[in-house]
Amino acid sequence: MAVTDGPVDGVDQVVVEFTGVTLKRQGGPAFDVVFAAPLSVDLKSLNSGNTELLLDGELVPSGQYEWIRLNVNAEFDGDLDSYVIEEGGGQVELRVPSGENSGLKLVSGFTVVAGGEASFVIDWNLREGLVQAPGQDGYKLQPALRITDLQEYGTIAGTVATALVTAEGCTSDPNTGEGNTVYVFSGAGVTPDDFDGTAPEPLATAEVRLDIGSGNYEYMATFLAPGGYTVAFTCMAGDDVVPDDENPGLDVDDPIVFTGGVDATVTDGNTTPVNFEQI
């Protein structure tokens, strides 16, 4: 079991301290796999296919499993076990709501075959999950999680025309490129929208980076289950204010402009090319 993430703007590091995982087998009690030592992971460094292993070769009973829970040390308690490094170097606490309870539970059934192997990657989408905590000197990382079976997955990747990245009205950083992002939606024919708590919500995001060698702006959305998707580009992702699960009701439907959605079909083991050309 590995963890990866979707990108976020405005911070340099998002470090979470993992202590283990809990697994629930059908018809049996939940059991913990406790790490010998806590594992600190900078989630922001895990994008474009990069992952960090949480479990490797762990022996578990065979059978049907109902859910997985990630266990973390992440509270506003004065201990910088989990933290955010802000742009400019400030280090502040990071809280994961219900981090030791149901908040980090992935209710996605899977099977472990006797004598076999099960491999998964968990995508923690920072763009959807990271919010500044009202009245607190720190951040909250909401459980914006999805799990993909590594027995069957594919990738969507391509280029973005320079004219789209530099178009009038873009709010992305011209030096770092932060804010240039491709949003991925589940299903074909979806009208692109921001993270606002109402459907359609993005399934994943991928940052757009300038490849110095080729001179192209490129992106890669990884660990997608086979099926149909809609992808769209925006140069205004830094303005995407996400809903706060603990403070609902705020208006977070942001005026973000996307390109038209492009349908893409992901197949196992393959990369589906989608290029965003000048319109």
Backbone torsions as a table, in degrees:
resi	resn	phi	psi	omega
1	MET	NA	128.5	-178.8
2	ALA	-127.1	163.7	177.7
3	VAL	-122.5	143.8	174.2
4	THR	-137.1	-175.7	179.7
5	ASP	-152.9	161.6	167.0
6	GLY	-93.8	151.8	-171.0
7	PRO	-74.7	165.4	174.0
8	VAL	-145.5	152.2	-179.4
9	ASP	-101.5	160.6	169.1
10	GLY	92.2	-6.2	176.7
11	VAL	-136.4	157.3	-178.4
12	ASP	-93.7	-36.6	-180.0
13	GLN	-141.6	148.3	172.7
14	VAL	-132.2	98.7	-172.8
15	VAL	-103.2	125.0	177.4
16	VAL	-118.0	135.6	178.2
17	GLU	-98.8	112.0	179.0
18	PHE	-91.5	137.9	179.2
19	THR	-110.7	-13.5	-179.6
20	GLY	158.2	-170.6	176.7
21	VAL	-135.3	156.2	174.6
22	THR	-118.6	135.4	179.8
23	LEU	-123.2	141.8	-179.6
24	LYS	-117.9	112.9	178.5
25	ARG	-88.8	139.4	-178.7
26	GLN	-60.1	129.5	179.0
27	GLY	79.3	4.2	-178.7
28	GLY	-136.9	171.2	-179.9
29	PRO	-74.7	157.5	172.7
30	ALA	-69.8	148.4	177.1
31	PHE	-137.0	151.2	-175.8
32	ASP	-100.0	142.5	165.9
33	VAL	-111.5	105.9	-174.8
34	VAL	-97.3	129.1	179.1
35	PHE	-68.8	146.9	177.9
36	ALA	-61.1	-32.6	174.9
37	ALA	-145.6	146.5	178.3
38	PRO	-56.3	145.1	-177.9
39	LEU	-112.2	115.6	178.0
40	SER	-91.5	127.8	-176.0
41	VAL	-128.7	125.9	171.8
42	ASP	-83.8	100.0	-175.3
43	LEU	-62.9	-31.2	-176.4
44	LYS	-66.3	-22.6	178.9
45	SER	-80.4	-6.6	-173.6
46	LEU	-105.2	78.0	174.7
47	ASN	-139.9	176.0	-178.9
48	SER	55.3	37.9	175.7
49	GLY	96.0	-6.1	177.6
50	ASN	-76.6	143.5	-179.0
51	THR	-138.8	164.0	173.0
52	GLU	-127.1	126.5	-179.6
53	LEU	-72.8	131.4	171.4
54	LEU	-99.6	-42.1	176.2
55	LEU	-126.8	138.3	-179.4
56	ASP	-143.2	107.9	179.6
57	GLY	72.9	24.8	-179.6
58	GLU	-74.9	128.5	178.5
59	LEU	-85.2	126.3	177.7
60	VAL	-134.8	158.0	178.4
61	PRO	-61.9	145.0	176.2
62	SER	-73.2	162.2	177.6
63	GLY	130.2	-172.1	179.4
64	GLN	-85.4	134.2	177.2
65	TYR	-114.6	142.3	-175.7
66	GLU	-94.0	-38.3	-177.8
67	TRP	-160.1	164.7	176.0
68	ILE	-127.5	142.1	174.0
69	ARG	-128.5	134.1	174.7
70	LEU	-89.2	131.4	-179.6
71	ASN	-106.7	130.1	-173.8
72	VAL	-137.3	159.2	167.0
73	ASN	-101.5	104.7	-175.9
74	ALA	-160.3	84.7	178.5
75	GLU	-136.9	161.0	172.6
76	PHE	-82.2	81.0	-175.3
77	ASP	-128.4	12.1	-179.4
78	GLY	83.1	-2.3	-179.6
79	ASP	-107.2	119.3	-176.8
80	LEU	-84.2	55.9	174.8
81	ASP	-75.1	-41.6	170.0
82	SER	-117.5	137.5	-172.0
83	TYR	-158.4	167.8	176.1
84	VAL	-120.3	134.5	169.0
85	ILE	-98.4	114.4	-178.2
86	GLU	-80.5	160.9	173.1
87	GLU	-60.5	128.1	-173.8
88	GLY	103.5	-12.0	170.7
89	GLY	103.8	-5.7	179.5
90	GLY	-66.6	137.9	178.9
91	GLN	-111.1	121.8	-177.6
92	VAL	-131.6	159.6	-176.7
93	GLU	-67.5	154.3	176.7
94	LEU	-126.2	129.0	178.5
95	ARG	-114.4	136.4	171.7
96	VAL	-108.5	106.3	-179.2
97	PRO	-55.2	131.4	-180.0
98	SER	56.8	34.6	-176.9
99	GLY	-61.4	-28.4	179.6
100	GLU	-101.0	6.0	-177.3
101	ASN	-127.0	-139.9	-171.8
102	SER	-74.6	-12.3	-172.8
103	GLY	-61.0	-30.1	-178.6
104	LEU	-107.5	25.6	-179.9
105	LYS	-87.4	130.1	174.5
106	LEU	-104.0	106.6	-178.7
107	VAL	-87.4	82.4	-178.5
108	SER	-140.7	103.5	-175.4
109	GLY	-64.2	148.2	176.8
110	PHE	-153.6	166.9	-176.9
111	THR	-121.5	135.8	170.9
112	VAL	-109.1	114.3	-177.4
113	VAL	-80.7	140.2	177.6
114	ALA	-56.5	125.4	-178.8
115	GLY	76.7	3.8	-176.7
116	GLY	-107.9	-165.0	-175.2
117	GLU	-136.6	142.3	173.5
118	ALA	-126.2	130.6	-178.1
119	SER	-132.5	134.1	-177.3
120	PHE	-138.9	155.6	169.0
121	VAL	-124.5	136.7	179.5
122	ILE	-106.8	121.9	-179.8
123	ASP	-98.0	115.4	177.1
124	TRP	-101.8	103.4	-172.2
125	ASN	-78.8	101.2	-177.1
126	LEU	-63.7	-35.4	-178.6
127	ARG	-62.0	-34.9	178.4
128	GLU	-84.3	-29.0	-169.0
129	GLY	-96.2	-28.8	-171.0
130	LEU	-85.9	121.0	177.9
131	VAL	-135.2	149.9	173.9
132	GLN	-77.6	133.9	-176.1
133	ALA	-78.1	122.5	179.7
134	PRO	-59.4	129.3	177.1
135	GLY	73.0	8.1	-178.3
136	GLN	-124.9	146.1	175.3
137	ASP	-86.7	72.2	-177.7
138	GLY	176.3	-171.1	-177.6
139	TYR	-125.2	156.7	169.0
140	LYS	-111.2	143.0	175.2
141	LEU	-117.5	101.7	-177.7
142	GLN	-74.2	154.3	-175.9
143	PRO	-77.3	70.4	176.3
144	ALA	-88.3	81.4	-169.0
145	LEU	-118.9	145.0	167.5
146	ARG	-140.9	151.7	-177.2
147	ILE	-121.2	138.5	-179.7
148	THR	-125.7	132.5	176.2
149	ASP	-76.2	120.9	-176.9
150	LEU	-76.0	0.6	172.5
151	GLN	-73.9	-21.4	-176.3
152	GLU	-151.6	105.3	176.6
153	TYR	-160.8	163.0	178.2
154	GLY	-143.2	-171.4	-172.8
155	THR	-136.7	148.2	167.8
156	ILE	-115.7	129.3	-177.1
157	ALA	-149.5	159.9	178.0
158	GLY	172.7	-159.4	-177.3
159	THR	-121.3	161.3	176.8
160	VAL	-125.9	128.8	-178.2
161	ALA	-61.1	140.6	179.8
162	THR	-56.3	-37.0	-178.5
163	ALA	-61.7	-29.9	178.2
164	LEU	-74.6	-34.8	-178.5
165	VAL	-73.5	-29.1	-175.2
166	THR	-109.5	13.5	-175.8
167	ALA	-64.6	154.2	176.3
168	GLU	-59.6	134.7	-179.0
169	GLY	97.2	-11.7	177.8
170	CYS	-63.4	139.9	177.9
171	THR	-113.8	8.3	178.1
172	SER	-69.6	157.2	-179.5
173	ASP	-75.0	120.1	-177.2
174	PRO	-68.2	-17.3	-179.3
175	ASN	-91.3	-45.7	-176.7
176	THR	-97.4	-20.8	-176.0
177	GLY	82.8	-1.4	179.3
178	GLU	-59.9	134.8	-176.1
179	GLY	106.7	-16.3	173.9
180	ASN	-87.3	110.6	-169.0
181	THR	-145.2	143.9	171.2
182	VAL	-102.2	127.8	178.0
183	TYR	-99.7	139.6	-179.2
184	VAL	-116.8	128.6	-179.9
185	PHE	-118.0	144.7	178.7
186	SER	-76.2	128.4	178.7
187	GLY	96.3	154.2	178.7
188	ALA	-86.2	157.5	174.2
189	GLY	72.1	23.4	-178.5
190	VAL	-85.5	137.9	173.1
191	THR	-82.1	118.2	-174.2
192	PRO	-60.6	143.5	-180.0
193	ASP	-150.3	163.6	-178.8
194	ASP	-84.8	-178.6	173.1
195	PHE	-77.6	106.1	-176.8
196	ASP	-138.8	8.9	176.7
197	GLY	84.8	-0.6	177.7
198	THR	-126.2	150.8	-179.0
199	ALA	-67.9	145.2	1.2
200	PRO	-87.1	130.5	175.4
201	GLU	-93.2	140.9	177.3
202	PRO	-60.6	140.0	176.1
203	LEU	-80.6	-37.7	-177.1
204	ALA	-156.7	164.7	174.4
205	THR	-134.5	158.0	178.7
206	ALA	-139.6	129.8	-179.1
207	GLU	-77.8	149.8	179.7
208	VAL	-100.1	125.7	-176.9
209	ARG	-123.0	147.4	175.4
210	LEU	-83.8	120.3	174.1
211	ASP	-85.4	112.4	-174.7
212	ILE	-61.3	-37.9	-177.4
213	GLY	-64.6	-46.9	-176.4
214	SER	-91.9	-21.5	-175.1
215	GLY	78.7	8.1	-178.5
216	ASN	-97.6	147.5	168.7
217	TYR	-86.2	123.3	-171.9
218	GLU	-127.8	155.9	175.9
219	TYR	-143.2	163.1	175.9
220	MET	-152.1	118.3	175.8
221	ALA	-102.2	114.7	-170.0
222	THR	-109.8	170.0	174.0
223	PHE	55.5	51.6	177.2
224	LEU	-105.1	131.3	177.5
225	ALA	-65.4	146.7	178.0
226	PRO	-54.3	140.0	-179.7
227	GLY	148.5	-170.8	-177.1
228	GLY	-95.2	143.0	-178.9
229	TYR	-141.0	162.6	169.2
230	THR	-120.2	132.8	179.3
231	VAL	-122.9	146.6	-179.9
232	ALA	-149.6	151.2	-179.7
233	PHE	-107.4	145.5	169.7
234	THR	-140.7	146.7	173.5
235	CYS	-104.6	21.7	-177.5
236	MET	-126.8	21.8	-174.8
237	ALA	-64.7	-25.0	177.5
238	GLY	-64.7	-16.0	178.8
239	ASP	-94.2	4.2	-176.8
240	ASP	-82.7	98.6	178.1
241	VAL	-86.4	122.9	-174.1
242	VAL	-92.7	154.9	177.9
243	PRO	-64.2	147.7	175.5
244	ASP	-99.1	113.7	-175.4
245	ASP	-59.0	-29.5	-177.5
246	GLU	-91.3	-6.8	177.6
247	ASN	-135.8	69.1	-175.7
248	PRO	-71.2	164.5	173.9
249	GLY	100.2	-11.1	178.8
250	LEU	-75.4	146.0	-179.6
251	ASP	-78.3	111.0	-178.9
252	VAL	-123.5	21.5	175.4
253	ASP	-83.4	94.1	-171.2
254	ASP	-86.5	148.6	-178.3
255	PRO	-80.2	65.3	-178.4
256	ILE	-94.9	134.4	-178.3
257	VAL	-99.1	126.9	177.2
258	PHE	-110.4	158.0	164.2
259	THR	-68.9	169.1	173.7
260	GLY	-62.6	145.3	179.2
261	GLY	-67.2	141.2	178.1
262	VAL	-116.3	127.3	178.2
263	ASP	-74.6	141.2	178.7
264	ALA	-145.0	139.2	177.8
265	THR	-111.2	122.8	179.7
266	VAL	-94.4	132.9	175.4
267	THR	-121.4	156.4	-174.6
268	ASP	-60.7	128.4	173.5
269	GLY	78.0	6.0	-175.5
270	ASN	-122.1	160.0	173.8
271	THR	-107.1	122.5	178.6
272	THR	-92.2	119.1	-177.9
273	PRO	-82.2	131.5	171.8
274	VAL	-137.3	114.3	179.4
275	ASN	-107.9	137.6	177.9
276	PHE	-100.9	109.3	-175.9
277	GLU	-95.5	165.5	177.0
278	GLN	-63.5	135.0	-179.8
279	ILE	-106.3	NA	NA
